[in-house]
Amino acid sequence: MTTSSTENDGQGMIVNPRPTADNQDWDGDEADRADRLRFEEEQAMIREQSEAHAAAKAGQENKESRR
């Protein structure tokens, strides 16, 4: 038995809904909100590590320039 793409009715396809002009307050489901929160936390951690690395590098360069 063969199935055509019309018989599938989109099953198994990834659908990423986007807010429409009628629904501007769409915020996704709990998983979408959890993903955004995790992403924001990861970005904050990366930013902190980058700033700490830059400060350590500047301190090392300062130390070397005093010699």
C-alpha positions in Angstrom: 0.0 0.0 0.0 1.4 3.4 -1.0 0.6 6.6 0.7 0.7 10.0 -0.9 1.8 13.1 0.8 -1.8 14.3 1.1 -2.7 11.3 3.2 0.0 12.1 5.7 -1.6 15.4 6.7 1.7 16.8 8.0 2.3 14.1 10.5 5.9 13.7 11.4 6.7 17.2 10.2 8.3 19.8 12.5 6.1 22.8 12.9 7.4 26.0 14.5 4.4 28.2 15.1 5.0 31.9 15.0 2.9 34.6 16.5 0.5 36.2 14.0 -0.7 39.7 13.9 -3.9 38.5 15.6 -1.9 36.7 18.4 1.0 38.9 19.5 1.0 37.6 23.0 1.8 34.1 22.0 4.6 32.8 24.2 4.9 29.1 23.3 4.4 26.3 25.7 6.3 25.4 28.9 9.1 23.7 27.0 9.6 26.8 24.8 9.8 29.0 27.9 12.2 26.6 29.6 14.4 26.6 26.5 14.6 30.4 26.5 15.4 30.5 30.2 18.2 27.9 29.8 19.6 29.8 26.8 19.5 33.1 28.8 21.3 31.4 31.7 23.9 29.9 29.4 24.5 33.3 27.7 25.0 34.9 31.1 27.5 32.2 32.2 29.4 32.6 28.9 29.5 36.4 29.4 30.7 36.1 33.0 33.4 33.6 32.0 34.5 35.9 29.1 34.7 38.9 31.4 36.7 36.9 34.0 39.1 35.7 31.3 39.5 39.2 30.0 40.2 40.5 33.5 42.7 37.8 34.1 44.5 38.5 30.8 44.6 42.2 31.5 46.0 41.5 35.0 48.7 39.2 33.5 49.6 41.9 30.9 49.8 44.5 33.7 52.0 42.3 35.7 54.4 41.7 32.8 54.6 45.4 31.9 55.7 46.3 35.4 58.8 44.0 35.1 
